[in-house]
Amino acid sequence: MATDRVVIVGGGPGGYEAAHVAAQLGAEVTVVDTDGVGGSAVLTDCVPSKTLIATAEVMDELAGAAELGVIFTDTEGDAAETIRVDLARVNTRVKQLAADQSMDIARRLAKDGVQVVEARGRLDGPGRVVATAADGSEQTLEADAVLIATGAAPRTLPTAQPDGERILTWEQVYDLTEVPTELIVVGSGVTGAEFASAYLNLGIPVTLVSSRDRVLPGEDADAATVLEDVLRRRGMTVLSKSRMESVTRSGDVVTVALTDGRTVQGSHCILALGSVPNTGDMGLEEAGVVLKDGGFVNVDRVSRTSARGVYAAGDCTGVLMLASVAAMQGRIAMWHFLGDTVHPLDLKKVSSNVFTSPEIATVGWSQQAVDAGEMQAEVVTLPLSGNPRAKMQGVRDGFVKLLCRPGTGIVVGGVVVGPRASELIHPVSVAVAESLTADQLAQAFTVYPSMSGSIAEAARRLHRF
């Protein structure tokens, strides 16, 4: 029996996780990649940004240390009044960690017998990939199945063009060696909010330009309100309902012009205007792959495109731009093609996190869906301010919110706002994934004192006789 040949175009989470699965199931696997395995998630997005945010978290904790009785002094014994960040050292560490992670992934792929071709891949029909190297040389790879996992790139506008020095996309911030004196972030979605929060915690004055009436318009409204209140309290200028018209630079000054005639000036500007898929000039439509509006690849819940034997995963599909979803889409594609047990992608079981300070983690059905009548659910919200561990750590902001079905009590969603919410959401994710009831969640032991105790307490409050 002939070995199945799988060619994967793109080495990000959707690509390399698919490669591991395909190799495990006995396929001959080739990954065609241009920028280094790990993709933007490892090299320019998730890993670098969360490494930067980790430094910002330390700064945030140090800023509140005095309340806990920790006093910093200088060499003379006087109280130290300021904490500063060495941005050049931070970014050196950020880039090194990203490079190391990419190398780790490359070693794992090699160990699995996956061939990596450094080239740009394009389809030449459904079962053939042409790989063009940097020197212009080409090789043709025949495939029984092709997975498109080319990701997406930062969106820019003709009136807001990055220069890589003072007008930056989120992929370019790690080349900064000087600390901005006044940072403007345009865009209040997840990326914009994360960078605005991080740089604020690093001690940099930040202005956030938001075209919507609040930050994080796609997240839980109560959570977004808590975050915006915290950001404003810590000194951030949040310009709501303010649409950017243009971003220009004159010397060391960046000017953001708004559509209502106002202008905002700073030393640097980060553009967080969304993403565009990397699907152009790849022969996709010629091979029968249907693209949606904006150029995203149309896929079903097992990652199939409209072309036989062609799958797609990750940000290029626009399904849900998370590394975890990209990885699962890639795995599902290979499980499906190679005949293993496969469960279609269920977005209602995806947990996600906004790495702001405080963090916002969500899973399952949302409060918005309940309010709109799309799902019937009982909702309990429990502030973290009453949690004993939170009091010990000086945490006042945040909450736990649980949603469960009336009658059955099955947990269908949840929100956690607070420090390390990305870790705290996991028991709620397990409950949603396994259709546990609020009573079952409540009856599992939690450590006292712990933040997770609030999850059990919220579940207890959903108990019905």
N, C-alpha and C positions, 0 to 999 in steps of 0.2 A: 504494500500500500504506500503510495507516494506521500511524502511529508508536505503538509500545508505550508505555503509560503505567505508570510504576512509582511507587508511593508507599511511602516508607520511614518507619516510625514509630520514632524514636530516632536521635540524631546521634552516637553513640559510634563506636568503630572498626568494629563490625559494620555500622553504618549508613552512615558517610561513605565507607568503602572500597567498599561495594556501590554507592553513588551514583556514584563515579568510574567503576567498571566499566560500569554501566548507561548512563551518559552517553557513554562511549567507544564503546559498541556501538549508539548512535543512539537510545536511549530518551528519552522525556520524563520527567524525574525530579523528584519533590518529596520533600523531607525535612521531616517534622513533628517538631519538637523543642521541649522545654520549658526545659531548663537551660543551653543553649549547646552549639554543636557541639563535638565532642570527647568529650562524655559524661563519665562519672565517671573513665574512664581518664585523660583530660587534665585535668579540672578538680578532682577530689577524690581520685584514687587513684594511678594509676601515675606520672604526671608529677610531682605534688607529693611523693609519698613518696620517689621516687628522687632528686629534687632535695634533699630533706632528708638522705637517705642519703649523697649526694655530699659534703655538708658534714661529715657524721659520718666519712666516709672520710678527709677531710683531717685531722680531729682525731686519728684513729687513727694516721695516718702520722706526724703531729707527735709523738705520744706515744712513738713508737719511734725518733725522730730521733737521740737521744743515742747509741744503740748504733752508728749509722752515722757518728758523729763530728760531728754537727751540734748546736751548743750555742746556746741562746737566752739573751740577756742583756737587762737593762733599761737604761734611759738612764744609769744610774750605772755600768754595766759589770758589775754583779753578775749571777750566773746567775738567770734567770727560772725559777721553780719551778712555776708553774701556767699552764694555758691555759684560757680560759673562752669560752663561746659566748654571743653576743648573739642570743637566740632570737627577739626581735621583728624584728631585721634579717633573720635567716634566713627567717622565715615571710613577711615582706614580699617577699623575693626569690622564694620558692616560689610565692606567689600571682600575682606578676607574670609569671613564666615560664609558668604554667598559662594565664593570660589571653592572653598573646602567642601561645602554641601554638594556642589555640582560634581566635584571629583569623586565624592562618596557614591553618588548615583551612577557615575560612569563605571566605577569599579564593580558595583553590583550588577550592572548590565553585562559587563564583560564576563563576570563569574557565571551568569546565566547563559552565556553563549550568544548574546545578542550582538549583531554587527552594527556599529554606528558609522554612518557615512556623513562627513561634513560637507553638506551641499544644500542647495535649495531645491526642494522637490515640487514637481508639478505632474498632474495626471496627463497621460497620453491614452485616453480611453479608460474604462473602468478597471482593467486589470494590469495596468502598466504605469510605472512611475519613472519619469526622467529626472535624474539628479544632476544638477549643474553646480560644479565646484567653483570656488572663488576665482580660479585661474581660467574659467570658461570651459573646461573639459566636462564632458557629459558621459553618464552611464545610464543604461536602461535597466530597470529592475522589474521583472515579471512577478506578478502577485496573484494569489488566489483571493486575498482580501487586502484592502487598503483602508487604513484608518487615517483620517485627516484630523490633526490635533495642532493646528498652527497658531492658536491663541488669538490675542487681540493687542492692539497698540493704543496708546493715549490719543484721545481725540483732540485735535487743535482746530482753530478757525483762521480764516484769512486775516481777520482783524486781531488775532491773538496768537502770534507765532513765537515759539520758544527760541531763545538764542543760546541756551545751554550755560549761561553765565548768571543772568539776573531774572530772566523770564524762563521758567523751568517747567517741564513735565515732571510727574512723580518718579520717572525713571532717571532723571538727571540730577536730583537733589544730592546724591551721594558723592558728587564731585566738589561740593562746597567745602572750602577750607576756612572761610571767614564766617563769623556769626552774623546773620542779618541783623540790622539795626531796627528794621520794621518790615515784617513779612505780611504780604497779602496773599490769602488763599481764595481762589475763585472756584466756587462749587462746594455745596454743602451736603453732598452725598457721602457715602461711606469713606471714600478715599480722601476727600477734602476735609471731612470732620476728623479723621485719624491724624492727618498731618498737622492740621490746625491745633489739635489737642496736644500732640507730641511737642511741637515747637514752643507752644505756650509753656509747657512744663519744663522745657529746657531754658526758660527765662527770657524768651524772645517775644517782644510785643507782636501780637497777631491781630489782623483784621480779616474776618471771614465774610466773603461776599456771597450771599445766598439769594437765588432768584425766587425761592419759595418762601412761605410764611414762617417756616421753622427749619432748623437743621434736621438732617436725616428724614426727609419726607417719606421714604419708603419703609421706615422702621416703626415700631410701636410708638404711638403718640405720647403716652405717659413717659416712656423711656427717653424719648427725644427731648421732652420738656425738662426732665431732670438734668440731662446732659447740658442743654443750653443754659439752664440756670447756673450750673457749676462753672461753665466756661465764662459766662458774663461775670460771675462773682470773682473769678480769678483774674479778671482784667481784660479778657478778650473783647474786642469790638465786633459785634455780630450785626451785619447789615442785612436785614430781612427784606424780602420783596424788592431786591435790588439786582437788576439784570445787567450783566457786563456787556458793554458795546465794543470796547477795544482795550488792548493792553499795549502800551508803547514804552520805549526806554530812551532816556536822554542822559548819557553819561552814567552816573551812579544812581539815578532816580528812575523808578518805574512808576508809571501812571496808569491807573485803571479807570477808564471812563465808563460811567453808567448811562443807561438809556434815558434816565430822567434829567441828565445834564450835570449831575454831581461827578466829582473826581476823587479818587483816593490815591495817595502817593506812599511809596515805601521804597526800601532798598532792594527787595526781591519779591517775586511773585511766583506762586505755584499754581499751575493750571490743572484743575481736577474736573474736566468737562466730560467725563465718560470715556468709552472705548469704542474703537472700530475694529471689526474682525480682519485678520490677516488672510483674506481669501481671494484677493485680486490677482489676476494673471497666473492662475494655477490650473487652468483648463477644466475647472469644475463643471461649469454649465455645459461645456462641449462634451463632457463625459456623461451627461445626464443628471448631474447633481442639481437639485432645485435649491436656490438661495432665497431667503426671506428678505423683507425690507431691511435695508442697511447692510446687506451682503452676508448676513449670518447664514450658516448652513442649516437647512431644515432637516431635523432628525425625529425619529419616533422614540419611544421609551426604552428601546433596546439599542439605541444609537445608530440605527440604519438610516442612510440617506435614500433618496429616490433612485439611485443607481445601484444595480445589483452588485453585491460584493464590496461596496464602498460604505464605510462607517465614518462617523465623526464624533469628536468628544471635546469638551472644554469650552473655553471662551469663544472660539470661532462659531459655536452653535448658538450662543446667546441664551442658553437655557437658564442658567443661574451661575453667575461668574464667581465661583468659589473653587479653590484648588481641590477641595474634597469632592466636589461634584464632578469636576473634570476627571479626577482619578477614577471615580466610580463609573462614569460614562465609558471610559476606556476599558475598564475591567469587564463591564457588562457586554461591550462590543465583542471582546474576545471570547467570553463565555458563550455568547450566542453563536458566533461563527464556528467555534470549535466544538460545539455540541455539549458543553457542560451545563450544569444546573444554573439557571439564570432567573433572576427576579427583575422585572421592569423597574426603571427608576421611579421612585416615589418621593417627590419633592416635599411632601408633608412630613417626611421623616428626617429631613436635612436640618442639622443644627448649624447655626452660623453665629458669628461674633463680630462686633464692631470694636476695634482695639483703641477706643478712646479712654479717657480717664474721667469718670468710671467707664468700665466696659459694659457693652450691651449684648447679651446673648439671647437668641430666640430659637425655638423649634416648634414645628407643627402649625396648627391653625392660629390665626391672629385675632386680637381684640377687634381689629377693623372688620374682619370677616364676620365675627359674631354680631357686631353693631349693624352690619349691612344685611343681616338675616341669612347669610350663606351657610352658617353653622350654628346650631343651637348648643349653647354651652353655659355652664355656671362659671363665674370668674371670681377668684379671690386674690387680692393684692395685699402683701404684707411688707411694710417698710423695714429696711435693715436697721434702722435707728434703734429698734427695740431688741436687736440681737445682742446677747452678751459679748460674743467674740468681736462683733463690730464695735461695741463700746470700748473694749480693751484696745483696739487698734485705732481708735479715733475716727472711725468711719461713720458718717452721718447720712450720706447720700446713697440712694439706691433702694431697690425693692425686689421681692420675688412675686411673680404673678403666675398662677396656675389656672388652666381652663380644663373643665371636665364635662362630660356629657351628662345631662340630667337623666335620672333613672338608673343608668348603668354605672355612673361614676367613673367611666374610663377617661383617663387623662389624654387630651387631644392637643395640648399646646402649653407653652410656657415662655416666660420672659424672666431673665435675671439681669438686674442692673447693679453693678458694684465691682469691687476689686476682684480680679480673676474670675469674672463671670464666665469666661470661656471654659473654665474647669468646673464651675458649679452647675452648668447646664446639663452635664452628662447624665446624672440620675433622671432628670426630666426627659432627656432624649431616649433613655432606655425605656422609661414608662410609655412614651409615645410609640416607640418602635414595637414594643411587645404588648401594647393595649392593656397595660396595667391600670387598675383602678386607683383612685385617690387613697382609698383605704389601704391598699397594698403598699403604695408609696409611703404612707404615713407610718405603717407598722414596721418598716425596716429601720434598724437601729441607726442612729447618727451619733457622732462623737459630741460630747459636751465639754467645753463650749466649742461650737463651730458655726461657720456661716451656713453650712448645709443644713443645720438644724432648722433654719427658716423655711427650707423647702418642705421638710416633714411637717412643720407647724402649719404652713399654708395648706398642705394636703389634709391635715386633721380638721381644718376649718371647713373643708368641703364634705365632711362626713354627713350622711343623711340617714336618719333612722328609718 
